[in-house]
Amino acid sequence: MKKFRCGDIIPGCDAVYTGDEASILAAAAVHATADHGLPEFPDELAARVRAAMSEVSD
């Protein structure tokens, strides 16, 4: 299982997601558009999210 903290790439954001990579990317895409006002979730942002993910134990 992985964890992504949005604050690692968007300072001040408290959103945290856990799960497999695909579910985190999907949730981050929704979060980016809904909460950060981005019109889309570009590949470069997805790459930054992947790089910021860390492994967590169940």
N, C-alpha and C positions, 0 to 999 in steps of 0.2 A: 504494500500500500504506500501511496505517496501523499505528501502534503504540500500545498502551495499557500503562501501568505502574500496577498496582494500588496501589502505594505512593503514587501521586499523590492518591488519595482515602482509602486506608486506611493510615495511617502505620505503617511497619515491615514492610509486605508487600513481598516481592521478586519477585512474579510479574509477568511481562512477556509480552504477547501481540502478535503481528504478523499482518497479513492484511487482508482486507477487513472492512468494518464489521460485516457480519452474522456472520462467523466469530468475530470478537473478542467481540461481544455474547454469542454462544452459549457461548464458552469462559469468559467472565467470569461468566455465570449459573451454570455448573457449579462454577466456582471459589468463588463467593460462598457457595453452599450447602454444598459439600464442605469447604472450608478455613476459612471464616469463620462457619459455623454458621447462616447465614440460612435461614429456612424457605422463602423464595421470593425471586424477583428482581423487585422492584417497578419500575414504570415510572420512578419518580423516580431510582432507582439506575441504570437503563439510561441515563437522560438525563445523569447525572453521568459515566458511563463514556464516552458519546459526546463530551461536552464536554472530557474529558481526553485523547482520542485526538489524536495528532499525525501528520502526513504524514511518511513516510520514503521515501527512494529505494531502489529495488531493489538 
